Amino acid sequence: MTYQELYQYAIFMLSRRDYSTSELQRRIERRIRETEKDSPTAPECLPQVIDRLLESQYLDDSRTIYSFFRSYLNKSYGPLRIRQELRLKGFPSEIIERVLEETDTDWYTLCQDLKEKKFGTAKPKDFKERAKQIRYLQYRGFTSEYINALF
């Protein structure tokens, strides 16, 4: 693949949804491996393509991470789950931590609303039901601090 073909493919990918820099780079590398087995020019062009996308602001990790953060927050994910999902997307840890600190999110209220939506306002009847609710909230990414405050 030539430089122009890689750039066009990257633009095509970004037109569909936002990607982190590392995620887009992995996708393009996979595309290179799938299309041309022995093209020496394609891997060498990849950093230039990424740089051009960054310069033209088509690729912007700070904008993208806030978008993903809002999306995960709307899904009622807790801070641990959001942190893990953003790491899987390839965002640097320092940016993830900055976003989590900058946002003014009331995690306790979010955890409480999720518990009430899923299980109602009544207290669990027995230990088994309580354990089920705790496991669910942990799966959604809430810390034991917020979960224990509910029970």
DADAJO-V226088 format. One record per pair of residues at least 12 apart in sequence whose ideal C-beta (glycine too) atoms are under 6 Angstrom apart, sorted by sequence separation. I is the first residue (numbers start at 0). J is the second residue. D is the distance in whole Angstrom. If there is no record, write none. Layout:
# DADAJO-V226088
i=<I & I>
j=<J & J>
d=<D & D>
This chain:
# DADAJO-V226088
i=<71 & 82 & 133 & 118 & 78 & 64 & 78 & 64 & 68 & 0 & 110 & 64 & 0 & 110 & 114 & 20 & 75 & 107 & 111 & 5 & 9 & 106 & 20 & 0 & 19 & 2 & 6 & 5 & 9 & 13 & 19 & 17 & 17 & 80 & 80 & 79 & 77 & 76 & 77 & 76 & 77 & 22 & 22 & 21 & 19 & 19 & 19>
j=<84 & 95 & 146 & 132 & 99 & 90 & 106 & 94 & 98 & 31 & 141 & 98 & 35 & 145 & 149 & 58 & 113 & 145 & 149 & 44 & 48 & 145 & 60 & 41 & 60 & 44 & 48 & 48 & 52 & 57 & 63 & 63 & 66 & 139 & 140 & 140 & 139 & 139 & 140 & 140 & 141 & 88 & 89 & 89 & 88 & 89 & 90>
d=<6 & 6 & 6 & 5 & 6 & 5 & 6 & 6 & 5 & 6 & 5 & 6 & 6 & 4 & 6 & 6 & 5 & 5 & 6 & 5 & 6 & 6 & 6 & 4 & 6 & 4 & 5 & 5 & 6 & 5 & 6 & 4 & 6 & 6 & 2 & 4 & 5 & 6 & 3 & 5 & 4 & 6 & 4 & 3 & 5 & 4 & 5>
